[in-house]
Amino acid sequence: MAYKITEECIACGACTPECPVQCISEGDPIYTIDASKCTDCAACAGVCPTAACVPA
């Protein structure tokens, strides 16, 4: 199951460098996860200050 980024995202960018498969990109206004590339590692969830990275 892939992760997604909810509207709780504050666009801080903390999650982007943590993703081992580079599936997180800056969106407008929040970051997004490409579900087809996500490996469900939860690295993004571990660093998100607002808990915006959640299982889809």
N, C-alpha and C positions, 0 to 999 in steps of 0.2 A: 504494500500500500504506500503510495506516495504521500509526501507532506504537502501542505498548502500554507499560504500566508494569509492571515485574516486581516480585517480592517483595523486591528489593534496595532498594526505595523506603524512605526514612527519614522521609517526610512533612514535608519541610522547606518545601515550597511554592515553591521556586525556579522551577519549570517553569511554574506557572500564569500569571504575568504575561507570559511570553514567547510564549504561544500567540496567534497573530494571529486565530484563529477561536473562541477561548474554549471549547475542547472538553475541557479538563482540569478535573476537579472533585475536591474532597476526598472521599475514601472512608473506609471503616473496615476496616482500619487504614491502607491506602495510597491514594494518589491514583489516579484512573482517567482514561482517555482515551475519549471517545465516538468510536468508529471511523467512524461515519457522517458525522461532521463534520470529522475529521482530514484535512488537506491534504498530509500527508507532507513538511512543510517542515523537520523535524528541529530546530526552534528549541529544543524541550524537551531534546533530547539534548545540545545544546551547553552547557547550563547545569546539568545534573544532576550533583551531586557524587558519586553512586554508580553512574553509568552504568545507571540503571534504565529509562530511556526507550530502547526498542529497536524496530526494525521488527517488525510483527506477522507 
